[in-house]
Amino acid sequence: MQLRPDIRVDILNKQVHFIWSDGSSLCLSHQHLREICPCGFCRSKRIKQIKIEQVEIEITAMFDQGYGAQICFSDGHDKGIYPWVFLKEFSHY
């Protein structure tokens, strides 16, 4: 089971930094996090190649769900829970 990373939110630059205990880290913009939302609704849109409406996105809240983070966005979307394992995979690129 993947342990929760240290999370640092940079409000000014609209970025979130995820830092794992093994030294790996990941920095994603609020917009990118919205674009990669792992919920069924967003995954279905990506599979169908339907673009999510582009608006100025900001994270409005983030809740620890144990195995990942539920991230709420300024466009009202709040269904995505980003598992730590899902986010850790991005740190390898």
KAFENWO-V625433 format. One record per backbone hydrogen bond with DSSP energy under -1.0 kcal/mol. NH is the residue of the N-H (numbers start at 1). CO is the residue of the C=O. E is the energy in kcal/mol with one decimal. If there is no record, write none. Layout:
BEGIN
nh->NH co->CO e->E
nh->NH co->CO e->E
END
This chain:
BEGIN
nh->6 co->19 e->-3.1
nh->8 co->17 e->-2.7
nh->10 co->15 e->-3.1
nh->15 co->10 e->-2.1
nh->16 co->28 e->-2.8
nh->17 co->8 e->-3.2
nh->18 co->26 e->-3.4
nh->19 co->6 e->-2.6
nh->20 co->24 e->-2.8
nh->23 co->20 e->-1.9
nh->26 co->18 e->-2.4
nh->28 co->16 e->-2.4
nh->30 co->14 e->-2.3
nh->33 co->29 e->-2.5
nh->34 co->30 e->-2.0
nh->35 co->31 e->-2.2
nh->36 co->32 e->-1.8
nh->37 co->34 e->-1.2
nh->43 co->39 e->-2.7
nh->44 co->40 e->-2.3
nh->45 co->41 e->-1.8
nh->46 co->42 e->-2.3
nh->47 co->43 e->-2.5
nh->48 co->44 e->-2.2
nh->49 co->46 e->-1.1
nh->50 co->45 e->-3.3
nh->60 co->72 e->-2.6
nh->61 co->72 e->-1.3
nh->63 co->70 e->-2.7
nh->65 co->68 e->-3.3
nh->67 co->65 e->-1.5
nh->69 co->82 e->-2.1
nh->70 co->63 e->-3.1
nh->71 co->80 e->-1.7
nh->72 co->61 e->-2.8
nh->73 co->77 e->-2.7
nh->74 co->58 e->-2.5
nh->76 co->73 e->-1.9
nh->82 co->69 e->-3.3
nh->84 co->67 e->-2.6
nh->87 co->83 e->-2.2
nh->88 co->84 e->-2.7
nh->89 co->85 e->-1.8
nh->92 co->89 e->-1.2
nh->93 co->90 e->-1.4
END
